[in-house]
Amino acid sequence: MNPLKGFMKSIYKLNWSDEALKNLKGILSYLEENWTEKEISRFAQNLDQHLSLIIENPRLFPKVGNASVRKAVLSKHSSVFYVLDSKEIQILFIFDNRQNPEKLNIK
């Protein structure tokens, strides 16, 4: 038992950009058409776990290049990109890792 578990509550608010919501909707549509319920559930749990980690410790995942954008790899197929300011975590987009990384245009 961890006596400190739940002691420190995150001060960060999580916000999704329109682009990130569009990406998530596209991913879920694809999964519903091509994957089983079990696989969809696994994706949702993995995303939820990563978002919890981001909220608890937003500096956990590395920055991308010289930018303030951070990248959390969900799986070999997808990554979440986000930025952090004083009280907010902005989910920018979810990227399909099989695409050309030059499409990211992060500097």
Contacts in CASP RR format, 6 or more apart in sequence:
PFRMAT RR
TARGET T0000
AUTHOR 0000-0000-0000
METHOD contacts of the structure
MODEL  1
MNPLKGFMKSIYKLNWSDEALKNLKGILSYLEENWTEKEISRFAQNLDQH
LSLIIENPRLFPKVGNASVRKAVLSKHSSVFYVLDSKEIQILFIFDNRQN
PEKLNIK
10 55 0 8 1.000
10 56 0 8 1.000
11 87 0 8 1.000
12 55 0 8 1.000
12 58 0 8 1.000
12 84 0 8 1.000
12 87 0 8 1.000
12 88 0 8 1.000
12 89 0 8 1.000
13 87 0 8 1.000
13 88 0 8 1.000
13 89 0 8 1.000
14 51 0 8 1.000
14 54 0 8 1.000
14 55 0 8 1.000
14 88 0 8 1.000
14 89 0 8 1.000
14 91 0 8 1.000
15 88 0 8 1.000
15 89 0 8 1.000
15 90 0 8 1.000
15 91 0 8 1.000
16 24 0 8 1.000
16 90 0 8 1.000
16 91 0 8 1.000
17 90 0 8 1.000
17 91 0 8 1.000
17 92 0 8 1.000
17 93 0 8 1.000
19 92 0 8 1.000
19 93 0 8 1.000
20 80 0 8 1.000
20 91 0 8 1.000
20 92 0 8 1.000
20 93 0 8 1.000
20 94 0 8 1.000
23 93 0 8 1.000
23 94 0 8 1.000
23 95 0 8 1.000
24 94 0 8 1.000
27 43 0 8 1.000
27 78 0 8 1.000
27 94 0 8 1.000
27 96 0 8 1.000
28 40 0 8 1.000
31 39 0 8 1.000
31 40 0 8 1.000
31 43 0 8 1.000
32 40 0 8 1.000
35 43 0 8 1.000
43 74 0 8 1.000
43 75 0 8 1.000
46 74 0 8 1.000
46 75 0 8 1.000
47 74 0 8 1.000
47 80 0 8 1.000
50 72 0 8 1.000
50 74 0 8 1.000
50 80 0 8 1.000
51 80 0 8 1.000
51 91 0 8 1.000
53 60 0 8 1.000
53 61 0 8 1.000
53 72 0 8 1.000
54 60 0 8 1.000
54 61 0 8 1.000
54 72 0 8 1.000
54 80 0 8 1.000
54 82 0 8 1.000
54 89 0 8 1.000
55 89 0 8 1.000
58 70 0 8 1.000
58 82 0 8 1.000
58 84 0 8 1.000
58 89 0 8 1.000
59 70 0 8 1.000
59 84 0 8 1.000
60 72 0 8 1.000
61 70 0 8 1.000
61 71 0 8 1.000
61 72 0 8 1.000
62 70 0 8 1.000
62 71 0 8 1.000
63 69 0 8 1.000
63 70 0 8 1.000
63 71 0 8 1.000
64 70 0 8 1.000
64 71 0 8 1.000
64 81 0 8 1.000
64 104 0 8 1.000
64 106 0 8 1.000
65 106 0 8 1.000
65 107 0 8 1.000
66 107 0 8 1.000
67 106 0 8 1.000
67 107 0 8 1.000
68 83 0 8 1.000
68 84 0 8 1.000
69 81 0 8 1.000
69 82 0 8 1.000
69 83 0 8 1.000
69 92 0 8 1.000
69 106 0 8 1.000
70 81 0 8 1.000
70 82 0 8 1.000
70 83 0 8 1.000
70 84 0 8 1.000
71 79 0 8 1.000
71 80 0 8 1.000
71 81 0 8 1.000
72 79 0 8 1.000
72 80 0 8 1.000
72 81 0 8 1.000
72 82 0 8 1.000
73 79 0 8 1.000
73 97 0 8 1.000
74 80 0 8 1.000
74 94 0 8 1.000
75 97 0 8 1.000
76 97 0 8 1.000
77 96 0 8 1.000
77 97 0 8 1.000
77 98 0 8 1.000
78 94 0 8 1.000
78 95 0 8 1.000
78 96 0 8 1.000
78 97 0 8 1.000
79 94 0 8 1.000
79 95 0 8 1.000
79 97 0 8 1.000
80 91 0 8 1.000
80 93 0 8 1.000
80 94 0 8 1.000
80 95 0 8 1.000
81 91 0 8 1.000
81 92 0 8 1.000
81 93 0 8 1.000
81 94 0 8 1.000
81 95 0 8 1.000
81 104 0 8 1.000
81 106 0 8 1.000
82 89 0 8 1.000
82 90 0 8 1.000
82 91 0 8 1.000
82 92 0 8 1.000
83 89 0 8 1.000
83 90 0 8 1.000
83 92 0 8 1.000
84 90 0 8 1.000
95 104 0 8 1.000
END
